[in-house]
Amino acid sequence: MIVYLNICASTHACERLLKTGEQALRRVAVPVIAFFAGLQVAAAKADTVVVTAASMIDVVSGKEIKNPVVVVKDGRISSVSTQKTSMPADARHVDLPGMTLLPGLIDMHVHLTSSPEIGGYRKLGYTSNFWTVMGVANARKTLLAGFTTVRNLGSANYDDVALKQGIEGGYVPGPRIIPATYMICATGGHCDVEGSLPPNYSVPRPGVVDGPDEIRHAVRMLRKYGAEVIKFSGTGGVMSKTDPVDREQFSLDEMKVLVEEAHRWGMKVAVHAHGTLGINDALRAGVDTVEHASLTDAEGYRLAKANHAWLDMTPYTSTYVLELGTKNGAFPESMQKARMVVDAQERVFRGALAAGVRMIYGTDAGVFPNGDNARQFPIMVKWGMSPLETLRTATVNAAEALGKEKDLGAISEGHYGDMIAVKGNPLSDISVLEHVDFVMKGGQVVKGAGAPQ
């Protein structure tokens, strides 16, 4: 009102202006007050869903519970029981007869904005924004496959952050995403795509850095633009052209700087590492998860246990790469490196099991088709892990590795209403997880009984 008085030419003009201002204020204030009152009413009338099934796997205790009743209020689980008399009268009821209920699955290593159908130099035929569109399709496939949370470990153009924003805004369907944005690597390393191009071509890659100062800057910049986990390349990779798969790409001192900086900001660190030296130095530097871990030795097992780190071995990916070959335009060099990795992975996996190293479920989906994430489960069982422990890698273990064990990974009071259901019992046949019949994310049914038509 002081502004109005300062610009009045006369007392009469001021009175008119004050009256007009009051009327305008009423026109704005009344709807705003009504809007917030509506929000309060909506909050008071939280959506309640009751899910019943033939049985439920309690991944924490390892027990199978008959005739479970799970009540979800406003997106979170409010109670878990076996008494149907406890069902709220005003709740929506989703019944899953003959099915087994499980927590929503977690894949700790995906690339939603990638496709195995477009490899090598074929990628140069697509505009940069194409990969965001690819991510929208892959996010839906992943969610419908029963993976309600994923850690996206590497994408260009901050595509995974855009995808996360679209999902959380309700614009597109998809899982909860923990984005890494760009992977950090050294010049000529696994994520330096210029290594496969002539020297007169230049491709902006914010993650390609050298030395402690550049490493610190990269961590800070990626966090600034949406990264919630930091991934770096400790050794060469399979799908890149020129970097040896077993060679270390950062020094131990450089790795220590990266981990220290990420942890300072409260972010976990994942290291892409196939080679023994790179794995062990990354563990000495304090990484939280080791991705692939193909050539881990006894010292690596010891370091992982001592540092409470997790191995994320992605055993299905290299097998798929060899089966597909170069049909998608993949580099011939990748086939040679994939053979080297495949020859070691089962031995290393079994060794890690025997040593008691903690493991999580990550697939590297995007190197194989997103949506086929569950195809890795039978391999892990074949290589000596029990079905229950295999299931735990994709639920309680993964949630703990994310630091989100109070929200994810179990059908338990207070957790998000993330659940799936399958026909059959995964404790006797883990492959049933490849055919998910029901998916709920945050209390909203997205597949199966009760899903929107």
KEROVO-141442 format. One record per residue (C-alpha): y, z, x. Coordinates in Angstrom, 3 decimals, decimal comma. Example, Ala and Ser with C-alpha at 12.3 -4.5 7.8 and 13.67 -1.06 7.14 Angstrom:
[pt [-4,500; 7,800; 12,300]]
[pt [-1,060; 7,140; 13,670]]
REM end
This chain:
[pt [0,000; 0,000; 0,000]]
[pt [2,351; 0,557; 2,919]]
[pt [1,963; -3,109; 3,758]]
[pt [3,003; -4,081; 0,236]]
[pt [6,136; -1,876; 0,411]]
[pt [7,169; -3,278; 3,760]]
[pt [7,243; -6,826; 2,440]]
[pt [8,914; -6,063; -0,949]]
[pt [12,267; -7,732; -1,506]]
[pt [13,219; -5,316; -4,320]]
[pt [12,031; -2,251; -6,231]]
[pt [11,015; -4,449; -9,152]]
[pt [9,033; -6,735; -6,865]]
[pt [7,297; -3,741; -5,299]]
[pt [6,226; -2,407; -8,679]]
[pt [4,745; -5,782; -9,641]]
[pt [2,929; -6,042; -6,327]]
[pt [1,557; -2,509; -6,561]]
[pt [0,252; -3,169; -10,049]]
[pt [-1,378; -6,416; -8,919]]
[pt [-2,965; -4,639; -5,947]]
[pt [-4,440; -1,915; -8,147]]
[pt [-5,970; -4,498; -10,468]]
[pt [-7,440; -6,381; -7,525]]
[pt [-8,845; -3,150; -6,098]]
[pt [-10,557; -2,393; -9,395]]
[pt [-12,071; -5,889; -9,486]]
[pt [-13,527; -5,356; -6,003]]
[pt [-14,387; -1,658; -6,148]]
[pt [-16,275; -1,622; -9,442]]
[pt [-18,825; -4,281; -8,426]]
[pt [-19,227; -2,681; -4,969]]
[pt [-19,875; 0,750; -6,503]]
[pt [-22,311; -0,799; -8,963]]
[pt [-24,050; -2,627; -6,106]]
[pt [-24,658; 0,550; -4,112]]
[pt [-25,712; 2,389; -7,256]]
[pt [-28,240; -0,380; -7,826]]
[pt [-29,573; 0,085; -4,310]]
[pt [-30,066; 3,785; -4,995]]
[pt [-31,924; 3,039; -8,218]]
[pt [-34,109; 0,487; -6,418]]
[pt [-34,889; 3,035; -3,710]]
[pt [-35,818; 5,595; -6,342]]
[pt [-38,194; 3,085; -7,959]]
[pt [-40,168; 2,267; -4,838]]
[pt [-42,966; -0,278; -5,290]]
[pt [-46,420; 1,336; -5,424]]
[pt [-49,678; -0,536; -4,838]]
[pt [-53,188; 0,912; -4,919]]
[pt [-55,899; -0,937; -3,004]]
[pt [-59,580; -0,234; -3,686]]
[pt [-62,606; -1,807; -2,026]]
[pt [-66,344; -1,356; -1,555]]
[pt [-65,839; 0,192; 1,869]]
[pt [-63,300; 0,794; 4,654]]
[pt [-63,611; 1,005; 8,436]]
[pt [-61,768; 4,027; 9,812]]
[pt [-61,084; 2,678; 13,309]]
[pt [-59,973; 6,110; 14,558]]
[pt [-63,167; 8,004; 13,672]]
[pt [-65,437; 4,974; 13,743]]
[pt [-66,816; 5,852; 10,316]]
[pt [-67,387; 3,607; 7,339]]
[pt [-65,891; 5,069; 4,145]]
[pt [-67,313; 4,071; 0,766]]
[pt [-65,078; 3,308; -2,227]]
[pt [-61,706; 3,913; -0,524]]
[pt [-58,458; 4,294; -2,464]]
[pt [-55,357; 3,458; -0,432]]
[pt [-51,941; 4,083; -1,996]]
[pt [-48,988; 2,181; -0,530]]
[pt [-45,452; 3,171; -1,525]]
[pt [-42,460; 1,127; -0,478]]
[pt [-44,362; -0,590; 2,298]]
[pt [-46,067; 2,429; 3,882]]
[pt [-49,378; 4,141; 3,207]]
[pt [-48,820; 7,383; 1,298]]
[pt [-52,451; 8,464; 0,863]]
[pt [-56,036; 7,519; 1,677]]
[pt [-58,836; 8,971; -0,436]]
[pt [-62,022; 8,145; -2,290]]
[pt [-61,011; 9,597; -5,661]]
[pt [-59,904; 7,032; -8,223]]
[pt [-58,447; 9,841; -10,320]]
[pt [-55,669; 10,094; -7,717]]
[pt [-54,394; 6,626; -8,588]]
[pt [-50,721; 6,711; -9,758]]
[pt [-50,360; 5,583; -13,350]]
[pt [-47,441; 3,182; -12,697]]
[pt [-48,990; 1,506; -9,625]]
[pt [-50,164; -2,064; -9,292]]
[pt [-53,909; -2,106; -8,655]]
[pt [-55,569; -4,521; -6,235]]
[pt [-59,357; -4,257; -6,385]]
[pt [-61,543; -5,855; -3,719]]
[pt [-65,141; -5,501; -4,935]]
[pt [-67,826; -6,139; -2,351]]
[pt [-65,307; -6,255; 0,500]]
[pt [-64,643; -4,188; 3,606]]
[pt [-61,088; -2,984; 4,166]]
[pt [-59,619; -2,807; 7,694]]
[pt [-56,202; -2,345; 9,316]]
[pt [-54,113; -5,453; 9,865]]
[pt [-55,088; -6,968; 13,204]]
[pt [-52,821; -7,091; 16,273]]
[pt [-52,844; -9,930; 18,810]]
[pt [-51,125; -8,789; 21,993]]
[pt [-50,733; -12,236; 23,542]]
[pt [-49,696; -15,280; 21,516]]
[pt [-47,397; -18,267; 21,841]]
[pt [-46,403; -19,129; 18,283]]
[pt [-44,074; -21,907; 19,397]]
[pt [-46,800; -23,843; 21,245]]
[pt [-49,580; -26,231; 20,310]]
[pt [-52,730; -27,254; 22,196]]
[pt [-52,367; -30,734; 20,714]]
[pt [-49,259; -31,404; 22,811]]
[pt [-49,830; -30,706; 26,483]]
[pt [-48,569; -31,795; 29,872]]
[pt [-45,917; -34,506; 29,892]]
[pt [-46,368; -35,161; 26,145]]
[pt [-44,035; -32,218; 25,505]]
[pt [-41,149; -34,301; 26,844]]
[pt [-41,331; -36,498; 23,749]]
[pt [-40,135; -33,706; 21,451]]
[pt [-36,690; -32,248; 20,910]]
[pt [-36,197; -28,633; 21,921]]
[pt [-35,783; -27,457; 18,312]]
[pt [-39,128; -28,969; 17,340]]
[pt [-40,892; -25,931; 18,760]]
[pt [-39,115; -23,576; 16,384]]
[pt [-40,470; -25,654; 13,492]]
[pt [-43,919; -25,503; 15,084]]
[pt [-43,518; -21,724; 15,231]]
[pt [-42,872; -21,496; 11,485]]
[pt [-46,180; -23,234; 10,744]]
[pt [-48,089; -21,185; 13,323]]
[pt [-46,641; -17,879; 12,122]]
[pt [-47,989; -18,525; 8,633]]
[pt [-51,435; -19,488; 9,954]]
[pt [-51,574; -16,358; 12,095]]
[pt [-50,639; -14,052; 9,228]]
[pt [-53,161; -15,627; 6,852]]
[pt [-55,823; -15,182; 9,548]]
[pt [-55,303; -11,423; 9,252]]
[pt [-53,045; -10,780; 12,250]]
[pt [-50,134; -8,838; 10,805]]
[pt [-48,533; -8,036; 14,190]]
[pt [-48,284; -10,137; 17,354]]
[pt [-46,677; -9,879; 20,767]]
[pt [-45,193; -13,298; 21,574]]
[pt [-45,389; -13,485; 25,360]]
[pt [-43,167; -16,384; 26,214]]
[pt [-41,102; -19,049; 24,490]]
[pt [-38,152; -21,264; 25,350]]
[pt [-34,729; -21,288; 23,692]]
[pt [-35,286; -17,774; 22,287]]
[pt [-37,442; -19,420; 19,610]]
[pt [-39,536; -16,291; 19,073]]
[pt [-36,404; -14,254; 18,333]]
[pt [-35,306; -16,865; 15,779]]
[pt [-38,759; -16,779; 14,223]]
[pt [-38,713; -12,975; 14,054]]
[pt [-35,326; -13,064; 12,336]]
[pt [-36,554; -15,632; 9,816]]
[pt [-39,650; -13,579; 8,975]]
[pt [-37,782; -10,286; 8,684]]
[pt [-35,146; -11,963; 6,520]]
[pt [-37,806; -13,199; 4,119]]
[pt [-37,128; -16,877; 4,778]]
[pt [-40,587; -17,720; 6,154]]
[pt [-43,958; -15,910; 6,132]]
[pt [-45,387; -14,514; 9,329]]
[pt [-46,551; -11,436; 11,216]]
[pt [-44,399; -8,742; 12,776]]
[pt [-43,258; -10,136; 16,111]]
[pt [-42,535; -8,345; 19,382]]
[pt [-40,741; -11,129; 21,302]]
[pt [-40,599; -11,597; 25,077]]
[pt [-38,389; -14,725; 24,983]]
[pt [-38,549; -16,421; 28,398]]
[pt [-41,208; -15,407; 30,908]]
[pt [-39,756; -14,413; 34,275]]
[pt [-41,140; -16,175; 37,341]]
[pt [-40,212; -17,229; 40,865]]
[pt [-39,001; -20,689; 41,795]]
[pt [-42,027; -22,986; 41,742]]
[pt [-43,993; -20,408; 39,775]]
[pt [-46,039; -20,586; 36,610]]
[pt [-43,130; -20,884; 34,146]]
[pt [-40,961; -23,142; 36,323]]
[pt [-41,512; -26,423; 34,478]]
[pt [-39,470; -28,308; 37,059]]
[pt [-42,503; -27,945; 39,293]]
[pt [-44,117; -30,767; 37,306]]
[pt [-40,990; -32,977; 37,313]]
[pt [-39,321; -35,056; 40,060]]
[pt [-36,562; -33,219; 41,993]]
[pt [-33,747; -35,241; 40,366]]
[pt [-34,541; -33,671; 36,966]]
[pt [-33,138; -30,296; 36,007]]
[pt [-34,319; -28,092; 33,136]]
[pt [-32,416; -24,859; 32,377]]
[pt [-34,827; -21,928; 32,670]]
[pt [-33,154; -18,503; 32,519]]
[pt [-36,406; -16,844; 33,541]]
[pt [-36,717; -18,596; 36,916]]
[pt [-35,301; -16,130; 39,451]]
[pt [-35,627; -15,034; 43,079]]
[pt [-34,837; -11,702; 44,690]]
[pt [-33,988; -8,261; 43,303]]
[pt [-30,480; -9,032; 42,014]]
[pt [-31,535; -12,092; 40,049]]
[pt [-34,548; -10,224; 38,685]]
[pt [-32,404; -7,351; 37,402]]
[pt [-29,980; -9,810; 35,819]]
[pt [-32,811; -11,694; 34,086]]
[pt [-34,257; -8,522; 32,557]]
[pt [-30,836; -7,489; 31,253]]
[pt [-30,041; -10,946; 29,896]]
[pt [-33,356; -11,392; 28,107]]
[pt [-33,006; -7,966; 26,506]]
[pt [-29,452; -8,850; 25,482]]
[pt [-30,672; -11,890; 23,563]]
[pt [-33,592; -10,246; 21,781]]
[pt [-36,504; -9,585; 24,130]]
[pt [-38,411; -6,426; 23,191]]
[pt [-40,999; -6,730; 25,957]]
[pt [-40,633; -8,243; 29,416]]
[pt [-43,270; -10,627; 30,709]]
[pt [-43,333; -11,943; 34,238]]
[pt [-45,635; -14,188; 36,192]]
[pt [-47,284; -12,273; 39,016]]
[pt [-49,576; -15,147; 40,019]]
[pt [-50,078; -18,808; 39,268]]
[pt [-51,361; -20,008; 35,920]]
[pt [-53,930; -22,387; 34,481]]
[pt [-51,803; -24,699; 32,349]]
[pt [-49,055; -25,313; 34,937]]
[pt [-49,378; -28,140; 37,452]]
[pt [-48,551; -27,107; 41,007]]
[pt [-48,990; -23,332; 41,408]]
[pt [-52,336; -21,996; 42,699]]
[pt [-53,872; -19,755; 40,039]]
[pt [-54,766; -16,969; 42,464]]
[pt [-51,560; -16,809; 44,555]]
[pt [-49,052; -13,963; 44,222]]
[pt [-45,580; -15,176; 43,166]]
[pt [-43,419; -12,050; 43,575]]
[pt [-43,551; -9,487; 46,337]]
[pt [-44,475; -5,903; 45,544]]
[pt [-40,851; -4,833; 46,073]]
[pt [-39,619; -7,498; 43,638]]
[pt [-42,173; -6,383; 41,057]]
[pt [-41,048; -2,775; 41,430]]
[pt [-37,437; -3,787; 40,749]]
[pt [-38,461; -5,708; 37,619]]
[pt [-40,590; -2,905; 36,191]]
[pt [-37,985; -0,275; 36,997]]
[pt [-35,247; -2,259; 35,266]]
[pt [-37,327; -2,990; 32,154]]
[pt [-38,454; 0,624; 31,839]]
[pt [-34,847; 1,749; 32,249]]
[pt [-34,091; -0,139; 29,036]]
[pt [-37,155; 1,299; 27,286]]
[pt [-39,152; -1,939; 27,357]]
[pt [-42,822; -2,389; 28,205]]
[pt [-43,810; -4,868; 30,914]]
[pt [-46,633; -7,413; 30,707]]
[pt [-47,673; -9,328; 33,813]]
[pt [-49,370; -12,711; 33,743]]
[pt [-51,857; -12,359; 36,600]]
[pt [-55,118; -14,082; 37,474]]
[pt [-55,320; -13,434; 41,227]]
[pt [-56,539; -10,179; 42,752]]
[pt [-53,532; -9,431; 44,970]]
[pt [-51,032; -10,142; 42,194]]
[pt [-52,950; -7,951; 39,756]]
[pt [-53,139; -5,027; 42,132]]
[pt [-49,504; -5,204; 43,248]]
[pt [-48,348; -5,447; 39,629]]
[pt [-50,344; -2,308; 38,833]]
[pt [-48,853; -0,554; 41,865]]
[pt [-45,428; -1,540; 40,534]]
[pt [-46,210; 0,176; 37,203]]
[pt [-46,772; -2,619; 34,690]]
[pt [-48,029; -1,627; 31,251]]
[pt [-50,431; -4,512; 30,548]]
[pt [-52,155; -7,112; 32,711]]
[pt [-52,600; -10,471; 30,973]]
[pt [-55,754; -12,492; 31,813]]
[pt [-56,749; -10,227; 34,751]]
[pt [-59,345; -12,842; 35,679]]
[pt [-60,050; -11,826; 39,285]]
[pt [-59,633; -8,055; 39,012]]
[pt [-61,608; -6,117; 41,604]]
[pt [-62,704; -2,481; 41,940]]
[pt [-59,290; -1,518; 43,298]]
[pt [-57,693; -3,095; 40,245]]
[pt [-59,920; -1,079; 37,934]]
[pt [-58,967; 2,083; 39,821]]
[pt [-55,246; 1,319; 39,691]]
[pt [-55,359; 0,434; 35,994]]
[pt [-57,027; 3,744; 35,161]]
[pt [-54,724; 5,762; 37,410]]
[pt [-51,604; 4,163; 35,905]]
[pt [-52,854; 4,219; 32,273]]
[pt [-52,424; 0,449; 32,108]]
[pt [-54,275; -1,926; 29,796]]
[pt [-56,206; -5,114; 30,577]]
[pt [-55,688; -8,026; 28,181]]
[pt [-58,278; -10,543; 29,300]]
[pt [-57,957; -13,518; 26,848]]
[pt [-61,589; -14,699; 27,376]]
[pt [-61,589; -17,440; 24,730]]
[pt [-58,669; -19,434; 26,135]]
[pt [-60,112; -20,865; 29,342]]
[pt [-63,330; -21,839; 27,572]]
[pt [-61,265; -23,748; 25,005]]
[pt [-59,222; -25,452; 27,742]]
[pt [-62,388; -26,741; 29,404]]
[pt [-63,863; -27,907; 26,080]]
[pt [-60,684; -29,802; 25,183]]
[pt [-60,227; -31,268; 28,646]]
[pt [-57,250; -33,573; 29,163]]
[pt [-57,362; -35,108; 25,661]]
[pt [-54,042; -33,461; 24,778]]
[pt [-52,324; -34,610; 27,961]]
[pt [-53,095; -31,443; 29,931]]
[pt [-52,856; -31,771; 33,702]]
[pt [-56,128; -32,518; 35,553]]
[pt [-55,199; -29,665; 37,900]]
[pt [-55,491; -27,311; 34,928]]
[pt [-59,163; -28,163; 34,504]]
[pt [-59,914; -27,147; 38,084]]
[pt [-58,088; -23,844; 37,664]]
[pt [-59,743; -23,160; 34,295]]
[pt [-63,188; -23,508; 35,892]]
[pt [-62,229; -21,000; 38,574]]
[pt [-61,114; -18,500; 35,923]]
[pt [-64,087; -18,994; 33,577]]
[pt [-66,556; -18,453; 36,411]]
[pt [-65,144; -14,961; 37,010]]
[pt [-64,094; -13,655; 33,599]]
[pt [-67,400; -12,381; 32,202]]
[pt [-68,225; -10,541; 35,426]]
[pt [-64,759; -8,954; 35,534]]
[pt [-64,864; -8,056; 31,830]]
[pt [-68,210; -6,313; 32,210]]
[pt [-66,968; -4,573; 35,355]]
[pt [-63,894; -3,269; 33,561]]
[pt [-66,078; -1,941; 30,748]]
[pt [-68,377; -0,159; 33,185]]
[pt [-65,371; 1,315; 35,011]]
[pt [-63,848; 2,637; 31,773]]
[pt [-60,647; 0,587; 31,951]]
[pt [-58,653; 0,497; 28,721]]
[pt [-58,504; -2,898; 26,995]]
[pt [-56,446; -4,564; 24,300]]
[pt [-56,936; -7,703; 22,242]]
[pt [-54,866; -10,665; 23,358]]
[pt [-55,868; -14,293; 22,947]]
[pt [-53,171; -16,589; 24,396]]
[pt [-53,134; -18,421; 21,048]]
[pt [-50,995; -21,504; 21,401]]
[pt [-53,169; -22,667; 24,279]]
[pt [-55,788; -22,936; 21,526]]
[pt [-54,795; -23,354; 17,844]]
[pt [-52,818; -20,468; 16,369]]
[pt [-54,761; -19,096; 13,422]]
[pt [-58,054; -19,170; 15,319]]
[pt [-57,214; -15,849; 16,996]]
[pt [-60,351; -14,081; 15,731]]
[pt [-62,695; -16,446; 17,573]]
[pt [-62,414; -14,184; 20,609]]
[pt [-64,100; -11,202; 18,924]]
[pt [-67,707; -12,513; 19,258]]
[pt [-67,176; -13,289; 22,965]]
[pt [-66,144; -9,702; 23,687]]
[pt [-69,223; -8,393; 21,875]]
[pt [-71,448; -10,880; 23,711]]
[pt [-70,011; -9,608; 27,001]]
[pt [-71,046; -6,023; 26,288]]
[pt [-68,362; -4,366; 24,137]]
[pt [-69,544; -2,732; 20,913]]
[pt [-68,192; -4,160; 17,640]]
[pt [-66,268; -0,918; 16,987]]
[pt [-64,641; -0,894; 20,428]]
[pt [-63,828; -4,588; 20,052]]
[pt [-62,175; -3,859; 16,723]]
[pt [-60,241; -0,987; 18,267]]
[pt [-58,773; -3,304; 20,924]]
[pt [-57,017; -5,180; 18,109]]
[pt [-55,951; -2,081; 16,169]]
[pt [-55,481; 1,434; 17,580]]
[pt [-55,533; 0,361; 21,240]]
[pt [-52,996; -2,378; 20,678]]
[pt [-50,745; -0,068; 18,658]]
[pt [-50,802; 2,511; 21,454]]
[pt [-50,052; -0,131; 24,082]]
[pt [-47,032; -1,194; 22,015]]
[pt [-45,871; 2,413; 21,652]]
[pt [-46,157; 1,999; 17,868]]
[pt [-49,239; 4,097; 17,128]]
[pt [-47,416; 5,922; 14,304]]
[pt [-46,741; 2,640; 12,498]]
[pt [-49,588; 0,252; 13,266]]
[pt [-53,276; -0,010; 13,986]]
[pt [-54,891; 2,221; 11,364]]
[pt [-55,180; 2,749; 7,623]]
[pt [-53,591; 6,156; 7,743]]
[pt [-50,868; 8,077; 5,952]]
[pt [-47,408; 7,079; 7,160]]
[pt [-48,505; 3,774; 8,684]]
[pt [-47,286; 0,410; 7,454]]
[pt [-49,276; -0,990; 4,554]]
[pt [-50,885; -3,625; 6,793]]
[pt [-54,474; -4,284; 5,703]]
[pt [-57,084; -7,005; 5,585]]
[pt [-60,425; -7,344; 3,823]]
[pt [-63,531; -9,363; 4,648]]
[pt [-66,906; -10,025; 3,079]]
[pt [-69,547; -8,262; 5,118]]
[pt [-69,350; -5,527; 7,724]]
[pt [-67,706; -6,289; 11,096]]
[pt [-69,561; -3,358; 12,669]]
[pt [-72,797; -5,273; 12,203]]
[pt [-71,391; -8,812; 12,485]]
[pt [-68,004; -9,061; 14,199]]
[pt [-67,749; -12,779; 13,380]]
[pt [-66,859; -11,984; 9,744]]
[pt [-63,319; -11,369; 11,045]]
[pt [-63,017; -15,137; 11,485]]
[pt [-62,920; -15,485; 7,682]]
[pt [-60,386; -13,065; 6,223]]
[pt [-60,219; -13,028; 2,421]]
[pt [-57,339; -10,608; 1,831]]
[pt [-54,150; -9,870; 3,762]]
[pt [-51,446; -7,310; 2,992]]
[pt [-48,397; -6,849; 5,195]]
[pt [-45,985; -4,002; 4,547]]
[pt [-47,405; -3,428; 1,075]]
[pt [-46,972; -7,080; 0,071]]
[pt [-50,126; -9,083; -0,640]]
[pt [-49,877; -12,443; 1,097]]
[pt [-53,461; -13,679; 0,695]]
[pt [-56,256; -13,032; -1,788]]
[pt [-56,314; -10,875; -4,910]]
[pt [-52,817; -9,968; -6,014]]
[pt [-51,033; -12,600; -3,883]]
[pt [-48,210; -14,615; -5,484]]
[pt [-49,417; -17,895; -6,931]]
REM end
